[in-house]
Amino acid sequence: MRDLDCVSFLQWALPQLGFRWPGFRKVRRQVCRRIARRLHELELADLEAYRRHLASHPTEWSHLDGLCRVTISRFCRDRGVFQALGKKVLPALAERARAVGESRVRVWSAGCGAGEEIYSVALVWHQTVPEVESGLELELVGTDIDDHQLERARRATYPESCLRELPPEWLDESFTQEPSGEWRLDVDWRRGVRFDHQDIRTQSPSGLFHLILCRNLAFTYFAEEVQRQVLSRLVTRLAPSGALVIGSHESLPAGEWGLVAWDDAPSVVSKISD
């Protein structure tokens, strides 16, 4: 499959799935490889034949939607964001929770993939807000639409390439190397974490969260109207004065969302208290 042909196909198909082409430009090869395998499975000659197949088999659109999931992640991706979470955001959220008599801080990773992000938050929390001092428990919820990724998250075992941005001492303290060469996050660091199958475009976990991470997903790949729907859902689930983290190269859709930038914390906004 020629790159030019795949680009033309994606520019046609993505808007019909609620995605935006610019978000896929740099990662299109991952998606194009999957589409090429799908053509082989269906014994279709080319992308024109696949277009005809989509027209005559509407359920195939759901399969194509799955082929467009981008699975690129690692621990502490964009290290500056996690440094800000450790130095400023998480301690402040813990202090606010204590001030109103709450017993836990709740965190939601929307589009959690294989769990690298939510476990990174757990590691940062335990390094910067020790439970014995804060008197708070940490509850973490990761949601994703990809069952294979969720199973990887529950296993908490990763290749070394996923860990390259972790401080070396964190790796030594928190992971055990398996005979396969991969690294398993020790069980002590997985307490309070759960993973649920959900589609962020239509679902969200119940309750309010002090911290929500929605990075390198909705505001990169989704069409603007879908972004607005997702952001509305995120704001609804965000506790007053809670923090929302987006990708370092992302921006929120224009509008009045009741959010303000968090001082000296890149990619973090805070919900204005009522």
C-alpha positions in Angstrom: 0.0 0.0 0.0 1.4 3.3 -1.0 1.6 6.1 1.6 -0.2 8.5 -0.7 -3.1 6.1 -1.1 -3.4 5.5 2.6 -3.3 9.2 3.3 -6.1 9.8 0.8 -8.2 7.0 2.4 -7.6 8.4 5.9 -8.6 11.9 4.9 -11.8 10.5 3.6 -12.6 8.0 6.4 -11.5 9.7 9.5 -14.1 12.5 9.6 -16.8 9.9 9.2 -15.5 8.3 12.4 -15.4 11.6 14.3 -11.6 11.9 14.0 -9.4 14.7 12.5 -6.7 14.0 9.9 -4.1 16.4 11.3 -3.8 14.4 14.5 -2.9 11.3 12.5 -0.4 12.8 10.2 2.7 11.8 12.2 1.4 8.4 13.3 -0.4 7.3 10.2 2.0 4.5 9.4 0.9 2.6 12.5 -2.7 2.9 11.3 -1.9 2.2 7.6 -0.1 -1.1 8.6 -3.2 -2.2 10.4 -5.4 -1.3 7.5 -3.1 -3.3 5.1 -3.5 -6.3 7.3 -7.2 -5.9 7.3 -7.3 -5.8 3.5 -5.4 -9.1 3.5 -7.8 -10.7 6.0 -10.8 -9.6 3.8 -9.0 -10.6 0.6 -9.5 -7.2 -0.8 -7.2 -5.9 -3.6 -6.8 -2.3 -2.6 -8.3 0.6 -0.7 -10.9 1.3 -3.3 -12.2 -2.2 -2.7 -12.2 -1.5 1.0 -14.3 1.7 0.4 -16.8 -0.4 -1.4 -16.7 -3.0 1.4 -17.5 -0.3 3.9 -20.4 0.9 1.9 -21.9 -2.6 1.7 -21.0 -3.7 5.2 -21.7 -0.8 7.6 -20.6 -2.8 10.6 -17.0 -2.7 9.2 -16.9 0.9 10.3 -16.7 -0.2 13.9 -13.7 -2.4 13.0 -12.0 0.5 11.2 -12.6 2.6 14.3 -10.5 0.1 16.3 -7.8 0.1 13.7 -7.4 3.9 14.3 -6.4 3.6 17.9 -2.9 5.0 18.4 -1.0 3.1 21.2 2.1 5.1 21.9 3.0 5.7 25.5 5.7 5.4 28.2 6.2 6.1 31.9 6.5 9.9 32.7 6.0 10.8 29.1 6.7 14.6 28.9 8.8 14.6 32.1 8.2 18.3 32.7 4.5 17.6 33.2 5.2 14.9 35.8 7.7 17.1 37.6 5.0 19.8 37.9 2.5 17.2 39.1 5.0 16.1 41.8 6.2 19.6 42.9 3.0 21.6 42.6 -0.2 19.9 41.6 -0.5 16.7 43.6 0.7 18.4 46.9 -1.9 21.2 46.4 -4.7 18.7 45.6 -3.7 16.7 48.7 -3.8 19.9 50.9 -7.2 20.9 49.5 -8.6 17.4 50.1 -7.4 17.5 53.7 -8.8 21.0 54.3 -12.3 19.8 53.5 -12.0 16.6 55.4 -11.8 14.2 52.6 -10.0 10.9 53.1 -8.8 10.2 49.5 -7.6 11.8 46.3 -9.2 10.4 43.2 -7.4 10.3 39.8 -8.8 9.3 36.4 -6.6 8.6 33.4 -8.9 8.8 30.4 -7.5 6.7 27.5 -5.1 5.0 29.9 -3.7 2.5 27.3 -1.4 0.0 28.9 -1.3 1.9 32.3 2.0 3.7 32.0 0.3 7.1 32.8 -1.8 6.1 35.8 1.1 4.1 37.3 3.4 7.2 36.7 1.0 9.2 38.8 1.1 6.6 41.5 4.9 6.7 41.5 5.0 10.5 41.6 2.4 10.6 44.4 4.3 8.2 46.6 7.5 10.1 46.0 6.0 13.5 46.8 2.9 13.0 49.0 3.6 10.1 51.4 0.4 8.6 52.7 1.7 8.3 56.2 2.2 12.1 56.3 -0.9 13.2 54.3 -3.4 10.8 55.9 -4.9 10.4 52.4 -5.5 7.4 50.3 -4.9 7.5 46.5 -7.6 6.0 44.3 -6.7 5.7 40.6 -9.0 4.7 37.7 -7.8 4.1 34.2 -10.3 3.7 31.4 -9.7 2.7 27.8 -11.6 1.1 24.9 -8.9 -1.4 24.0 -9.2 -4.6 25.9 -5.7 -5.8 24.9 -4.2 -2.6 26.3 -6.2 -2.9 29.5 -5.0 -6.5 30.0 -1.4 -5.2 29.6 -2.2 -2.5 32.2 -3.4 -5.1 34.7 -0.2 -7.2 34.2 1.9 -4.1 34.8 4.8 -5.6 32.8 6.7 -3.4 30.3 9.7 -3.4 27.9 12.6 -1.2 28.9 11.7 1.3 26.2 8.6 2.3 28.1 10.7 3.2 31.2 13.4 5.3 29.7 12.1 8.6 31.2 11.9 7.2 34.7 14.6 8.4 37.2 17.0 5.4 37.5 16.4 5.2 41.3 12.6 4.8 40.7 13.2 1.9 38.4 15.4 0.2 41.1 12.9 0.9 43.9 9.7 0.1 42.1 10.2 -2.6 39.4 11.5 -6.2 39.2 13.0 -7.5 36.0 11.4 -10.6 34.7 13.3 -13.5 33.1 11.9 -12.3 29.7 13.8 -9.0 30.2 10.7 -7.0 30.8 10.1 -5.1 34.0 7.1 -5.7 36.3 5.8 -2.9 38.6 5.9 -4.2 42.1 2.5 -4.8 43.7 3.0 -2.2 46.4 2.8 0.5 43.8 -0.4 -0.9 42.2 -2.5 -0.5 45.3 -5.7 1.5 44.7 -5.5 1.2 40.9 -8.3 -0.3 38.8 -8.9 -0.4 35.1 -12.3 -0.3 33.3 -13.4 -0.7 29.7 -14.9 2.6 28.6 -15.1 4.7 25.5 -14.3 8.3 26.5 -16.6 9.5 23.7 -19.7 8.3 25.4 -18.7 7.1 29.0 -17.0 8.1 32.1 -16.5 6.6 35.6 -18.8 7.7 38.3 -18.1 10.3 40.9 -15.8 13.4 41.0 -12.0 13.4 40.5 -9.4 15.7 41.9 -7.1 15.0 39.0 -8.0 13.9 35.4 -5.5 13.2 32.8 -6.7 13.2 29.1 -3.4 13.5 27.2 -2.6 12.8 23.6 -6.0 11.5 22.7 -9.2 13.5 22.5 -7.6 16.9 21.8 -5.2 15.4 19.2 -7.3 12.8 17.3 -10.9 13.7 17.7 -12.9 16.1 15.6 -13.7 19.4 17.2 -17.4 18.6 18.0 -16.3 15.3 19.6 -13.6 17.2 21.5 -16.3 19.5 22.9 -18.5 16.6 24.0 -15.5 14.9 25.7 -14.4 18.1 27.4 -17.9 18.8 28.7 -17.9 15.2 30.2 -14.4 15.8 31.8 -15.4 19.1 33.4 -18.5 17.4 34.8 -16.4 14.8 36.5 -13.8 17.3 37.8 -14.1 18.3 41.4 -14.1 22.1 42.3 -10.5 23.3 42.2 -9.5 19.9 40.6 -6.9 19.7 37.9 -7.1 18.6 34.3 -4.0 17.6 32.4 -3.8 17.6 28.6 -1.0 16.8 26.2 1.9 19.2 25.9 1.1 19.9 22.2 -2.6 20.0 22.7 -5.1 22.9 23.2 -8.7 22.9 24.4 -11.5 23.8 22.1 -12.6 27.4 22.4 -15.4 28.2 24.8 -16.3 29.0 28.4 -15.5 25.8 30.3 -14.8 27.2 33.8 -11.1 26.3 33.6 -8.0 28.4 34.3 -4.3 27.7 33.7 -2.5 26.3 36.7 0.5 28.6 37.5 3.9 27.2 36.5 2.4 23.8 35.6 2.5 23.2 31.8 -0.5 21.5 30.3 -2.5 21.8 33.5 -5.8 23.7 34.0 -7.9 24.0 37.2 -11.6 24.0 37.6 -12.9 27.3 39.0 -14.6 26.7 42.4 -18.3 27.7 42.6 
